[in-house]
Amino acid sequence: MGEVVYLGFGSFICGIHWVGYVVSDIPMRIYSKGKKNYISVTSIIDMMYGFDNEGFENWALSQNIDPKWITEHSASLGTKYHEYFENKFYGISDWADVVDDVDEGYRKAVDHLYGLGWEIVKSEQEVYCDEFGFAGRFDMLVKNDRLNIKKAIADVKTWGAWSGKPFRRDLKKLKKVEDQLSMYRYALGEEIPMYLFIPQKNGECIVEGIAYVERWKDFIKNNQKEILDMTEGMV
């Protein structure tokens, strides 16, 4: 497994003071494997789509909600449900419970997904693409014998979990996921289907099929110099 480091303005990484490349103030994540460095899939996605942090903060404040609380609570929930998925995979979910009682609905949503026939084949797989110089770690490989799906890439999102409201299909978010999972699939080197799992507070888990796309290829080719500048300076 490679090492993940973070590039940010004025950050100290591996003993080196980086004052260099940041794209639109987005920290860049770099994987190191052997003597080669790879920009992370999520960094490419951030470069492609960015994030309107000011707009998000203004919206949150207009709702009388602390934007920091939303970010931290969402991250906490995401971690919990990834862990619960993994505990189900390892068969220890009954006694290694990581989900609070207040979030019981989301725990039932994970159980609901298993009830639909989905099973985890492998959790947290790391992939490297030498051709385009990127690497990443996707949530899981899954299968569903009922649907005759022998192997598929799956990603878990807890969109809107902080509010407890039902998931509303967002084409912009799904477009980003298309690029993200497509990059993982390309690096994996297998033409397999891709799915998004979205646990809901009502105890159901939404399953969304994700289309394979190659928009990311043009983006990497058109920004190759900037990407190389970020990765080649690492030691």
Backbone torsions as a table, in degrees:
resi	resn	phi	psi	omega
1	MET	NA	137.7	-178.4
2	GLY	-82.6	170.7	179.4
3	GLU	-96.6	139.8	177.9
4	VAL	-107.2	127.1	176.3
5	VAL	-125.3	165.4	-174.6
6	TYR	-122.4	133.5	177.1
7	LEU	-104.3	122.3	176.7
8	GLY	-146.7	157.8	-176.7
9	PHE	-59.4	123.5	177.5
10	GLY	73.5	17.4	-178.8
11	SER	-88.4	151.6	173.7
12	PHE	-98.9	120.3	-178.6
13	ILE	-131.9	123.7	178.8
14	CYS	51.8	36.7	177.5
15	GLY	81.1	4.3	-178.3
16	ILE	-112.2	135.8	178.6
17	HIS	-89.7	110.6	-177.7
18	TRP	-93.8	118.9	175.6
19	VAL	-114.3	9.5	-171.4
20	GLY	-92.8	-127.0	-155.0
21	TYR	-72.3	121.9	170.0
22	VAL	-134.3	131.1	-179.2
23	VAL	-99.0	113.2	179.5
24	SER	52.7	38.7	178.6
25	ASP	63.4	22.7	177.9
26	ILE	-98.0	121.1	177.7
27	PRO	-61.8	137.8	179.6
28	MET	-99.7	134.1	178.6
29	ARG	-102.5	133.4	-175.7
30	ILE	-124.0	132.7	173.1
31	TYR	-96.9	140.5	175.5
32	SER	-117.9	130.3	178.1
33	LYS	-138.8	114.5	-173.5
34	GLY	64.7	-126.3	179.6
35	LYS	-103.4	10.2	-176.8
36	LYS	-112.5	145.1	178.5
37	ASN	-113.5	144.3	-177.4
38	TYR	-131.7	133.8	173.9
39	ILE	-74.0	144.3	-176.0
40	SER	-76.1	154.2	176.6
41	VAL	-57.7	-44.7	-177.5
42	THR	-65.7	-30.1	176.0
43	SER	-67.6	-40.8	176.6
44	ILE	-61.1	-44.2	179.9
45	ILE	-62.5	-41.9	177.6
46	ASP	-62.4	-39.2	178.2
47	MET	-65.9	-38.6	-178.5
48	MET	-68.9	-41.8	-170.3
49	TYR	-113.1	-23.0	-179.2
50	GLY	63.5	-175.3	177.2
51	PHE	-149.4	126.4	-179.5
52	ASP	-83.0	80.1	-176.6
53	ASN	-63.7	-40.3	179.8
54	GLU	-64.1	-42.4	179.1
55	GLY	-64.0	-40.6	178.4
56	PHE	-62.6	-46.1	-178.8
57	GLU	-64.0	-41.5	178.7
58	ASN	-63.2	-41.0	178.7
59	TRP	-63.9	-47.5	-178.7
60	ALA	-59.1	-45.2	-179.7
61	LEU	-65.5	-32.6	178.0
62	SER	-67.8	-21.5	177.2
63	GLN	-95.8	7.3	-177.5
64	ASN	60.7	38.3	178.8
65	ILE	-123.2	136.6	177.8
66	ASP	-71.1	117.2	-179.2
67	PRO	-59.6	-32.0	178.0
68	LYS	-65.0	-37.9	178.2
69	TRP	-63.8	-43.0	179.0
70	ILE	-59.2	-47.6	-178.2
71	THR	-62.2	-47.5	-177.2
72	GLU	-69.6	-40.3	-179.3
73	HIS	-67.5	-40.4	178.4
74	SER	-62.9	-43.8	179.0
75	ALA	-63.2	-40.0	179.8
76	SER	-63.7	-45.9	178.5
77	LEU	-63.2	-42.4	179.1
78	GLY	-58.9	-42.8	179.2
79	THR	-63.9	-43.4	-179.1
80	LYS	-59.3	-45.4	-174.3
81	TYR	-78.5	-27.6	170.5
82	HIS	-63.9	-41.3	179.6
83	GLU	-66.5	-39.7	-179.7
84	TYR	-66.8	-39.2	173.9
85	PHE	-57.7	-45.8	-178.4
86	GLU	-66.7	-39.9	179.0
87	ASN	-63.9	-35.8	174.0
88	LYS	-63.4	-41.8	179.7
89	PHE	-59.8	-43.4	-177.9
90	TYR	-86.6	-0.8	176.7
91	GLY	74.7	26.6	-177.5
92	ILE	-121.3	16.5	-173.5
93	SER	-68.8	-24.0	-177.8
94	ASP	-68.4	-35.0	-177.5
95	TRP	-112.6	-19.0	177.5
96	ALA	-101.1	61.2	-173.9
97	ASP	-81.7	123.4	-178.0
98	VAL	-111.2	1.5	-174.7
99	VAL	-103.2	129.5	178.9
100	ASP	-70.2	154.7	-179.7
101	ASP	-58.8	-33.5	-179.1
102	VAL	-64.3	-21.6	-179.8
103	ASP	-103.3	24.2	-175.6
104	GLU	-53.8	-37.6	-178.2
105	GLY	-59.1	-38.4	-179.4
106	TYR	-71.7	-32.7	176.1
107	ARG	-64.5	-42.6	177.6
108	LYS	-63.2	-31.5	179.3
109	ALA	-64.9	-37.8	176.6
110	VAL	-65.3	-44.0	177.9
111	ASP	-62.8	-36.6	178.3
112	HIS	-62.1	-40.1	178.9
113	LEU	-61.4	-44.2	176.9
114	TYR	-63.1	-35.9	178.4
115	GLY	-65.3	-23.0	177.2
116	LEU	-81.0	-1.7	176.9
117	GLY	102.2	0.7	-179.7
118	TRP	-80.9	139.3	177.5
119	GLU	-136.1	144.5	176.6
120	ILE	-82.1	127.6	176.6
121	VAL	-92.0	-41.3	179.2
122	LYS	-151.9	139.6	-178.2
123	SER	-108.7	141.5	174.5
124	GLU	53.4	70.7	179.3
125	GLN	-96.0	131.5	178.8
126	GLU	-95.1	136.9	-179.6
127	VAL	-133.5	150.1	-179.4
128	TYR	-129.8	138.6	177.8
129	CYS	-121.7	104.0	179.7
130	ASP	-70.3	-31.8	-177.2
131	GLU	-60.4	-43.9	-177.2
132	PHE	-110.7	0.1	173.1
133	GLY	71.4	32.1	177.6
134	PHE	-124.9	163.0	178.1
135	ALA	-147.0	165.3	178.8
136	GLY	-174.2	177.3	179.9
137	ARG	-134.9	114.7	179.6
138	PHE	-97.2	163.0	-169.7
139	ASP	-63.6	-49.0	-174.1
140	MET	-167.9	156.1	164.5
141	LEU	-99.5	135.6	-176.7
142	VAL	-130.9	169.1	173.4
143	LYS	-143.7	161.4	175.1
144	ASN	-147.5	99.4	-177.2
145	ASP	-63.8	-31.2	179.5
146	ARG	-63.4	-35.1	-179.1
147	LEU	-97.8	7.1	-178.7
148	ASN	59.0	35.2	175.9
149	ILE	-100.6	107.8	-174.6
150	LYS	-80.4	-32.2	179.1
151	LYS	-159.0	136.7	178.5
152	ALA	-152.4	152.7	172.9
153	ILE	-86.0	136.2	179.1
154	ALA	-134.0	144.4	177.7
155	ASP	-126.9	140.2	179.5
156	VAL	-103.8	127.6	175.7
157	LYS	-122.8	139.3	176.8
158	THR	-110.7	44.4	-179.3
159	TRP	-55.6	126.4	176.1
160	GLY	76.3	2.1	-177.1
161	ALA	-63.1	-28.5	-179.1
162	TRP	-62.3	-28.2	-177.2
163	SER	-96.7	-17.8	-177.6
164	GLY	78.2	3.6	-178.8
165	LYS	-83.4	153.3	179.5
166	PRO	-61.4	151.4	178.1
167	PHE	-66.4	133.7	173.9
168	ARG	-114.4	127.7	-176.5
169	ARG	-59.9	123.3	-177.9
170	ASP	-120.7	109.4	-175.0
171	LEU	-63.1	-32.8	178.9
172	LYS	-66.1	-44.4	178.2
173	LYS	-64.4	-41.9	-179.1
174	LEU	-65.8	-33.4	177.7
175	LYS	-63.0	-41.9	177.6
176	LYS	-63.6	-41.5	179.7
177	VAL	-64.8	-36.8	176.8
178	GLU	-56.3	-48.8	179.8
179	ASP	-64.9	-44.2	-177.0
180	GLN	-61.4	-52.8	-177.8
181	LEU	-69.6	-31.2	177.7
182	SER	-65.1	-37.2	177.0
183	MET	-66.1	-41.7	176.7
184	TYR	-60.6	-44.8	-178.1
185	ARG	-64.3	-40.8	179.6
186	TYR	-62.3	-43.6	179.6
187	ALA	-67.4	-34.4	178.3
188	LEU	-66.8	-31.8	176.9
189	GLY	80.8	22.8	179.5
190	GLU	-129.7	132.8	179.6
191	GLU	-85.7	79.2	-177.6
192	ILE	-118.8	157.8	-179.8
193	PRO	-68.6	165.1	-177.7
194	MET	-132.4	142.3	-176.9
195	TYR	-138.4	154.4	175.4
196	LEU	-116.4	129.1	176.9
197	PHE	-108.4	125.2	-177.1
198	ILE	-126.1	96.2	178.3
199	PRO	-63.3	140.9	-179.8
200	GLN	-117.6	152.4	-178.7
201	LYS	-65.2	-22.6	-179.1
202	ASN	-79.5	3.9	176.2
203	GLY	94.1	1.8	177.2
204	GLU	-105.4	156.9	176.7
205	CYS	-120.5	120.4	178.3
206	ILE	-78.9	134.2	177.0
207	VAL	-115.2	120.1	-176.4
208	GLU	-118.9	120.8	174.6
209	GLY	-70.4	138.1	-176.6
210	ILE	-115.0	129.9	-179.2
211	ALA	-79.9	144.0	175.2
212	TYR	-78.6	133.1	179.7
213	VAL	-135.2	165.8	178.8
214	GLU	-131.8	27.9	175.1
215	ARG	-59.7	-36.0	-176.9
216	TRP	-60.9	-28.9	179.9
217	LYS	-61.3	-48.1	-179.8
218	ASP	-63.2	-38.3	-179.6
219	PHE	-63.3	-45.4	179.8
220	ILE	-63.9	-42.9	180.0
221	LYS	-62.9	-40.1	-177.8
222	ASN	-76.8	-15.8	-179.3
223	ASN	-122.9	26.7	-173.9
224	GLN	-59.8	-41.9	-177.8
225	LYS	-62.7	-46.6	180.0
226	GLU	-61.5	-40.9	-179.8
227	ILE	-66.4	-42.1	178.1
228	LEU	-63.6	-39.5	177.8
229	ASP	-57.7	-35.6	-177.4
230	MET	-77.8	-31.4	-174.6
231	THR	-95.8	-32.4	-173.8
232	GLU	-72.9	-21.3	-178.7
233	GLY	-78.6	-12.0	-179.1
234	MET	-73.9	151.7	177.9
235	VAL	-124.0	NA	NA
